[in-house]
């Protein structure tokens, strides 16, 4: 067989290889490209061993180059944008996790609240009257403990036990009053009255 058949099949291989990116065929165009390349190599070997090795080397070296170029170019084509569902100029940014009210989870970082359940390491917390899933940053947190949101990663709030400096001044004032009342009750020693 003439070598021109081999070269024609090699050209058909490249056309089909590029066409695989533009024709949604579930891989059938790529399969046809592989058949064209294999047939081209076989015909080249029937012509001569040198031609066979030359066509084989051409396919082996150029196929990865063509694939890399198409992978880089294809997303910028109109078909690639439609298949990837991208608008021109759209950046690939992850969507932000939001609460039901539309507030972004990462806006809760730094806010304080109370552990509704034990966080071992995950559980429920209440922040601004909203019950939210959260994960403890370190050791387990008991229910009723004041917490502070440290981060919002992958839609999950990470919290730690709140220190006095983390709390709102109103909460600190309420805590002081509660501690004062508890101290007063302890000093009265009401246990003696029960007897």
Secondary structure, 3 states (H helix, E strand, C coil): CCHHHHHHHHHHHHHHHHHHHHCCCCCHHHHHHHHHHHHHHHHHHHHCHHHHHHHHHHHHHHHHHHHHHHHHHHCCCHHHHHHHCCCCCCCCCCCCCECCCCCEHHHHCCCEEEECCCECCEEEEEECCEEEEEEECCCCECCCCEEEEEEEECCEEEEEECCHHHCCHHHHHHHHHHHHHHHHHHHHCCHHHHC
